[in-house]
Amino acid sequence: MDNEKACLLLKTAPKELIASDYFQNSISKVLNRLIGKGVIKRQEKEDFIQELNIAFIQKKIFDVQRNFQSSYGSLGPYIEMSIYRKALDIA
């Protein structure tokens, strides 16, 4: 998914963005980094995916929606940083 389409989904259908491969791949990428650092265990990955999806559906995606500005650049790194911070909160 290109940045323009992701930004449009963030503004118009944020829950659809969460369900997209773009967002789910970002979660996996972040969790793999945390597994590599020893912050979480590999066997906990699926539980973390569920918890992150719930957190973003309930509130966090609306914070991203409110705070993200196109002047920040690409949405991908911004979302990944939000996922990273939330994953650390959960851990």
C-alpha positions as CSV (number, residue, x, y, z in Angstrom):
1,M,0.0,0.0,0.0
2,D,1.4,3.4,-0.9
3,N,1.7,6.2,1.6
4,E,-1.1,8.3,0.0
5,K,-3.6,5.4,0.2
6,A,-2.6,4.7,3.8
7,C,-3.1,8.3,4.8
8,L,-6.5,8.4,3.2
9,L,-7.5,5.3,5.1
10,L,-6.2,6.8,8.3
11,K,-8.4,9.8,7.8
12,T,-11.6,8.1,6.4
13,A,-11.6,4.5,7.6
14,P,-9.0,4.0,10.4
15,K,-10.3,0.6,11.4
16,E,-9.9,-0.6,7.8
17,L,-6.3,0.6,8.0
18,I,-5.8,-1.6,11.1
19,A,-7.2,-4.6,9.2
20,S,-4.9,-4.1,6.2
21,D,-1.8,-6.1,5.5
22,Y,0.1,-2.8,5.6
23,F,-0.7,-2.4,9.3
24,Q,-0.5,-6.0,10.3
25,N,3.0,-6.3,8.6
26,S,4.1,-3.3,10.6
27,I,3.0,-5.0,13.8
28,S,4.9,-8.2,12.9
29,K,8.0,-6.1,12.0
30,V,8.0,-4.3,15.3
31,L,7.4,-7.4,17.3
32,N,10.2,-9.3,15.5
33,R,12.5,-6.5,16.6
34,L,11.3,-6.7,20.2
35,I,11.8,-10.5,20.1
36,G,15.3,-10.0,18.8
37,K,16.1,-7.7,21.7
38,G,14.6,-10.1,24.2
39,V,11.8,-7.8,25.3
40,I,9.1,-10.4,24.5
41,K,9.3,-14.1,23.9
42,R,8.6,-15.6,20.4
43,Q,5.7,-17.7,21.8
44,E,4.0,-14.5,23.0
45,K,3.9,-12.9,19.6
46,E,0.3,-13.9,18.7
47,D,-1.0,-12.6,22.1
48,F,0.8,-9.3,21.5
49,I,-0.7,-9.0,18.0
50,Q,-4.2,-9.4,19.5
51,E,-3.5,-7.0,22.3
52,L,-2.1,-4.4,19.9
53,N,-5.0,-4.7,17.5
54,I,-7.5,-4.3,20.3
55,A,-5.6,-1.2,21.7
56,F,-5.5,0.4,18.3
57,I,-9.1,-0.4,17.5
58,Q,-10.3,1.0,20.9
59,K,-8.2,4.2,21.1
60,K,-4.7,4.4,19.7
61,I,-5.5,4.7,16.0
62,F,-7.6,7.8,16.8
63,D,-4.5,9.3,18.6
64,V,-2.5,8.6,15.4
65,Q,-5.3,10.0,13.3
66,R,-5.4,13.2,15.3
67,N,-1.6,13.7,15.6
68,F,-0.1,12.6,12.3
69,Q,0.7,15.3,9.8
70,S,1.9,14.7,6.3
71,S,4.8,17.0,7.0
72,Y,6.2,14.1,9.2
73,G,6.8,12.2,6.0
74,S,5.6,8.6,5.4
75,L,2.9,7.2,7.6
76,G,4.6,3.8,7.9
77,P,7.5,4.8,10.3
78,Y,5.0,6.9,12.4
79,I,2.7,3.9,12.8
80,E,5.6,1.6,13.6
81,M,6.8,4.0,16.3
82,S,3.2,4.1,17.8
83,I,3.1,0.3,17.7
84,Y,6.6,0.1,19.3
85,R,5.6,2.4,22.1
86,K,2.3,0.5,22.8
87,A,4.0,-2.8,22.7
88,L,6.5,-1.6,25.3
89,D,3.6,-0.5,27.4
90,I,2.0,-3.9,27.2
91,A,5.3,-5.7,27.9
